[in-house]
């Protein structure tokens, strides 16, 4: 087991992880730190606990949307389309177009979240 120090919003946290996972955890901490800095820049000082909570909500929302997109692509649905009563496969060669639409939908969702947070 490896011990690593992660810094988020100026605070250091000691974390134990499997050997070889250190760089991955550093990237995750950097992502969280970036979200917190982005939020703080757009909504100002709201307290560290609330800022961390809001960053976690944003990241969870991104993950949820990405998982829905992946599930939709696996089921052969275009991005943003809800699952039909009976799953239908997409036409051959459509996966590249579907992936492009999924990425566009994710980008639009992230922009909408950022806009809502700026108004908060």
C-alpha positions as a Markdown table, in Angstrom:
| # | Residue | x | y | z |
|---|---|---|---|---|
| 1 | Unk | 0.0 | 0.0 | 0.0 |
| 2 | Unk | 1.2 | 3.5 | -0.9 |
| 3 | Unk | 0.6 | 6.7 | 1.1 |
| 4 | Unk | 0.0 | 9.9 | -0.8 |
| 5 | Unk | -0.7 | 13.5 | 0.0 |
| 6 | Unk | -3.5 | 15.1 | -2.0 |
| 7 | Unk | -4.1 | 18.9 | -2.0 |
| 8 | Unk | -7.6 | 20.2 | -2.6 |
| 9 | Unk | -8.4 | 23.9 | -2.1 |
| 10 | Unk | -5.2 | 24.5 | -0.2 |
| 11 | Unk | -5.7 | 21.6 | 2.2 |
| 12 | Unk | -3.6 | 18.5 | 2.3 |
| 13 | Unk | -5.1 | 15.1 | 2.8 |
| 14 | Unk | -3.1 | 11.9 | 3.5 |
| 15 | Unk | -4.6 | 8.9 | 1.6 |
| 16 | Unk | -3.6 | 5.3 | 1.4 |
| 17 | Unk | -4.0 | 3.6 | -2.0 |
| 18 | Unk | -2.9 | 0.6 | -3.9 |
| 19 | Unk | 0.7 | 0.8 | -5.3 |
| 20 | Unk | 0.6 | 2.4 | -8.7 |
| 21 | Unk | -2.6 | 4.3 | -8.2 |
| 22 | Unk | -0.8 | 7.5 | -7.0 |
| 23 | Unk | -0.9 | 9.4 | -10.3 |
| 24 | Unk | -4.6 | 8.5 | -10.8 |
| 25 | Unk | -5.5 | 9.9 | -7.4 |
| 26 | Unk | -3.5 | 13.0 | -8.0 |
| 27 | Unk | -5.4 | 13.6 | -11.2 |
| 28 | Unk | -8.7 | 13.1 | -9.4 |
| 29 | Unk | -7.7 | 15.5 | -6.7 |
| 30 | Unk | -6.7 | 18.1 | -9.4 |
| 31 | Unk | -10.1 | 17.7 | -11.0 |
| 32 | Unk | -11.9 | 18.3 | -7.7 |
| 33 | Unk | -9.6 | 21.3 | -7.0 |
| 34 | Unk | -10.3 | 22.7 | -10.4 |
| 35 | Unk | -14.1 | 22.4 | -9.9 |
| 36 | Unk | -13.8 | 24.1 | -6.6 |
| 37 | Unk | -11.7 | 26.9 | -8.1 |
| 38 | Unk | -14.2 | 27.3 | -11.0 |
| 39 | Unk | -17.1 | 27.5 | -8.6 |
| 40 | Unk | -15.3 | 29.9 | -6.3 |
| 41 | Unk | -14.6 | 32.1 | -9.3 |
| 42 | Unk | -18.1 | 32.2 | -10.5 |
| 43 | Unk | -20.1 | 32.3 | -7.2 |
| 44 | Unk | -17.5 | 33.7 | -4.8 |
| 45 | Unk | -16.8 | 32.7 | -1.2 |
| 46 | Unk | -19.6 | 30.5 | 0.2 |
| 47 | Unk | -17.6 | 28.5 | 2.6 |
| 48 | Unk | -15.3 | 25.6 | 2.0 |
| 49 | Unk | -17.7 | 22.9 | 3.0 |
| 50 | Unk | -20.5 | 24.2 | 0.7 |
| 51 | Unk | -18.0 | 24.7 | -2.1 |
| 52 | Unk | -16.8 | 21.1 | -1.8 |
| 53 | Unk | -20.4 | 19.9 | -1.7 |
| 54 | Unk | -21.3 | 21.8 | -4.9 |
| 55 | Unk | -18.2 | 20.6 | -6.7 |
| 56 | Unk | -19.1 | 17.0 | -5.7 |
| 57 | Unk | -22.6 | 17.5 | -7.0 |
| 58 | Unk | -21.3 | 18.8 | -10.3 |
| 59 | Unk | -18.9 | 15.9 | -10.7 |
| 60 | Unk | -21.6 | 13.4 | -9.8 |
| 61 | Unk | -24.0 | 15.0 | -12.3 |
| 62 | Unk | -21.3 | 14.7 | -15.0 |
| 63 | Unk | -20.7 | 11.1 | -14.1 |
| 64 | Unk | -24.5 | 10.4 | -14.1 |
| 65 | Unk | -24.9 | 12.0 | -17.5 |
| 66 | Unk | -21.9 | 10.3 | -19.0 |
| 67 | Unk | -23.2 | 6.9 | -17.7 |
| 68 | Unk | -26.6 | 7.6 | -19.3 |
| 69 | Unk | -24.9 | 8.5 | -22.5 |
| 70 | Unk | -22.9 | 5.3 | -22.5 |
| 71 | Unk | -25.9 | 3.2 | -21.6 |
| 72 | Unk | -27.8 | 4.8 | -24.5 |
| 73 | Unk | -25.0 | 4.2 | -27.0 |
| 74 | Unk | -24.8 | 0.6 | -25.9 |
| 75 | Unk | -28.5 | 0.3 | -26.5 |
| 76 | Unk | -28.2 | 1.9 | -29.9 |
| 77 | Unk | -30.0 | 5.1 | -29.0 |
| 78 | Unk | -28.9 | 8.6 | -30.2 |
| 79 | Unk | -27.7 | 10.9 | -27.4 |
| 80 | Unk | -30.4 | 12.5 | -25.3 |
| 81 | Unk | -33.1 | 10.0 | -26.4 |
| 82 | Unk | -34.8 | 8.0 | -23.6 |
| 83 | Unk | -34.9 | 4.3 | -23.6 |
| 84 | Unk | -37.8 | 2.9 | -25.6 |
| 85 | Unk | -40.1 | 0.2 | -24.2 |
| 86 | Unk | -38.2 | -2.4 | -26.2 |
| 87 | Unk | -34.5 | -1.8 | -27.0 |
| 88 | Unk | -33.7 | -1.5 | -30.6 |
| 89 | Unk | -30.2 | -1.7 | -32.2 |
| 90 | Unk | -28.9 | 1.1 | -34.3 |
| 91 | Unk | -27.8 | 0.9 | -38.0 |
| 92 | Unk | -24.3 | -0.4 | -38.7 |
| 93 | Unk | -21.7 | 2.4 | -38.7 |
| 94 | Unk | -23.8 | 4.8 | -36.6 |
| 95 | Unk | -21.6 | 4.5 | -33.5 |
| 96 | Unk | -19.3 | 7.3 | -34.5 |
| 97 | Unk | -22.2 | 9.7 | -35.1 |
| 98 | Unk | -23.8 | 8.6 | -31.9 |
| 99 | Unk | -20.6 | 9.2 | -30.0 |
| 100 | Unk | -20.3 | 12.7 | -31.5 |
| 101 | Unk | -23.9 | 13.5 | -30.5 |
| 102 | Unk | -23.3 | 12.1 | -27.0 |
| 103 | Unk | -20.2 | 14.4 | -26.5 |
| 104 | Unk | -22.2 | 17.4 | -27.8 |
| 105 | Unk | -25.0 | 16.6 | -25.4 |
| 106 | Unk | -22.6 | 16.3 | -22.5 |
| 107 | Unk | -21.0 | 19.6 | -23.4 |
| 108 | Unk | -24.4 | 21.3 | -23.5 |
| 109 | Unk | -25.3 | 19.8 | -20.1 |
| 110 | Unk | -22.1 | 21.1 | -18.5 |
| 111 | Unk | -22.6 | 24.5 | -20.0 |
| 112 | Unk | -26.1 | 24.6 | -18.6 |
| 113 | Unk | -24.9 | 23.6 | -15.1 |
| 114 | Unk | -22.2 | 26.3 | -15.2 |
| 115 | Unk | -24.8 | 28.9 | -16.3 |
| 116 | Unk | -27.1 | 27.9 | -13.4 |
| 117 | Unk | -24.2 | 28.1 | -10.9 |
| 118 | Unk | -23.3 | 31.5 | -12.1 |
| 119 | Unk | -26.8 | 32.7 | -11.3 |
| 120 | Unk | -26.7 | 31.1 | -7.8 |
